[in-house]
Amino acid sequence: MPRFLAILNGSAGDIDRVGLTEQQQADFMTAWSAWAQAHQTALIDPGAPLFRKRRVTADGVEEFEDAKVAYAVVEADSHDDAVRILGEHPHLTLFRGNSIEVIECPAILD
C-alpha cells in the first residue's frame, strides 16, 4: 500500500503560538488524539514536531527556518485517500492559514 509523507506547515508566528492557552493546547491534543485513533490503521508514523533545522550542502551546513512545524506518515490506497485522511487533521484548524503537504513516497524497487 502506498505511503505518504505529510508535512504540516504553520502560519502562526512565535507570539501566536505562545499565546495559546493551556485549554486551547489541551483541546488541540484531544482533537489530535481522536484524529489519530480514527485513522490508526493508516497512521504508520504519528510524526513529531520539527525543530533545530540545518541544511547540508556540498558547501557546508547552515541553520534555517521555514514554516514546516511537524510531519506524519500515512498509508492509504491512493493519494486522494491520503489527502482525505489528512484533511481531517486538527492542525488545519489550530491557526488560520495552516496547511499540510501530502507527498507520495513510492517504494523503491529492488
Secondary structure, DSSP 8 states (H G I E B T S, - for coil): --EEEEEEE----HHHHHT--HHHHHHHHHHHHHHHHHTTTTEEEEEEE--S-EEEETTEEEE---SEEEEEEEE-SSHHHHHHHHTT-THHHHSTT-EEEEEEE-----
